[in-house]
Amino acid sequence: MESGSELSKTVATFILQKILLDDTGLSYICQTFERFSHVAMILEKMVVSLAKEPSTRLLKHVVRCYLRLSDNPRAREALRQCLPDQLKDNTFSVILKDDSATKKWLSQVLQNIGIEPTTFG
């Protein structure tokens, strides 16, 4: 997920998203700190990369991964500490301006982890 073309990153993130959308997959990833922290670290690297080279499609999948992680109580607690700042500020406001679904999902992530959502775009 960290290297390759935008398409390969998008496909890899989509696969992770599908794993997380399954209750068993979410439980498995959140079962140990090591698994969760590895996924969180990779997602954070993706966010940092997206801040430099924006992709609406890839950002949508990354946000959906964070949204699903925020459904798990243990992950939600950890995300309060490790959610990338770029998702808390207006870093992505320009690319989210015309993407109401991703804006809504990101606001929901922030709300789930107890951070006041920012107005995006």
C-alpha distance (Angstrom), angle and dihedral (degrees) to the residues before:
residue distance angle dihedral
M1 . . .
E2 3.77 . .
S3 3.78 98.3 .
G4 3.76 138.5 32.2
S5 3.77 134.7 56.9
E6 3.78 124.2 -31.6
L7 3.79 88.5 -104.9
S8 3.82 94.1 53.6
K9 3.82 90.7 47.1
T10 3.81 89.9 49.3
V11 3.80 92.5 49.8
A12 3.83 92.3 47.3
T13 3.81 91.4 48.5
F14 3.81 90.6 47.1
I15 3.82 89.5 53.9
L16 3.82 90.6 50.4
Q17 3.80 88.7 48.2
K18 3.82 90.7 53.2
I19 3.82 91.0 49.5
L20 3.81 90.2 50.6
L21 3.80 93.1 47.4
D22 3.80 88.7 61.7
D23 3.82 110.8 80.9
T24 3.80 91.2 -136.3
G25 3.81 91.4 51.2
L26 3.80 92.6 48.9
S27 3.81 91.1 48.3
Y28 3.80 91.6 48.0
I29 3.79 94.5 50.9
C30 3.81 93.0 44.6
Q31 3.82 94.9 42.9
T32 3.82 94.2 90.3
F33 3.77 132.4 27.8
E34 3.81 90.4 -128.4
R35 3.81 93.3 58.9
F36 3.78 94.2 43.4
S37 3.80 94.1 45.4
H38 3.80 92.0 50.3
V39 3.81 91.8 52.0
A40 3.82 91.1 44.2
M41 3.82 91.4 49.4
I42 3.81 92.3 51.2
L43 3.81 91.9 47.1
E44 3.80 90.1 49.0
K45 3.81 90.7 52.9
M46 3.80 88.1 50.8
V47 3.82 90.8 52.6
V48 3.80 91.9 49.3
S49 3.80 89.5 49.5
L50 3.81 91.3 47.8
A51 3.80 90.4 53.0
K52 3.82 87.5 60.1
E53 3.81 98.2 37.6
P54 3.83 108.9 21.8
S55 3.80 121.7 -149.8
T56 3.79 118.7 176.0
R57 3.79 92.9 -159.2
L58 3.81 94.6 50.9
L59 3.81 93.0 43.2
K60 3.81 89.4 53.5
H61 3.82 91.4 57.7
V62 3.81 93.5 43.7
V63 3.82 91.1 51.7
R64 3.83 90.4 48.1
C65 3.82 88.8 53.7
Y66 3.80 90.9 52.2
L67 3.80 90.7 45.7
R68 3.78 91.8 54.1
L69 3.81 92.3 45.1
S70 3.81 88.3 53.1
D71 3.83 88.3 61.6
N72 3.81 89.2 70.4
P73 3.84 113.7 79.5
R74 3.83 95.0 -142.2
A75 3.79 93.2 45.8
R76 3.81 90.8 45.4
E77 3.79 90.0 56.4
A78 3.82 91.6 49.0
L79 3.82 92.6 46.3
R80 3.80 89.4 59.9
Q81 3.80 85.5 68.9
C82 3.80 103.7 32.4
L83 3.82 107.9 34.4
P84 3.82 105.1 122.9
D85 3.81 115.5 -104.9
Q86 3.80 89.6 -128.2
L87 3.81 88.1 69.8
K88 3.81 92.0 49.6
D89 3.79 98.6 50.0
N90 3.79 132.4 45.5
T91 3.82 96.5 -83.8
F92 3.81 91.6 121.6
S93 3.81 99.1 33.8
V94 3.81 93.3 112.3
I95 3.80 95.6 53.5
L96 3.81 92.5 39.3
K97 3.79 93.0 50.9
D98 3.80 93.5 93.4
D99 3.81 98.1 28.9
S100 3.79 106.5 83.1
A101 3.82 94.5 170.4
T102 3.81 94.9 56.5
K103 3.82 90.8 42.7
K104 3.79 89.1 53.8
W105 3.82 92.5 47.4
L106 3.81 92.5 48.9
S107 3.79 91.3 48.8
Q108 3.81 88.1 50.5
V109 3.82 91.4 51.6
L110 3.80 90.2 52.5
Q111 3.78 92.0 46.1
N112 3.81 91.7 47.9
I113 3.80 92.3 54.5
G114 3.81 93.5 43.4
I115 3.79 101.1 -104.6
E116 3.78 120.0 131.9
P117 3.83 106.3 -111.0
T118 3.79 116.6 -117.6
T119 3.76 121.0 -133.6
F120 3.80 106.2 -106.3
G121 3.78 118.9 -152.9
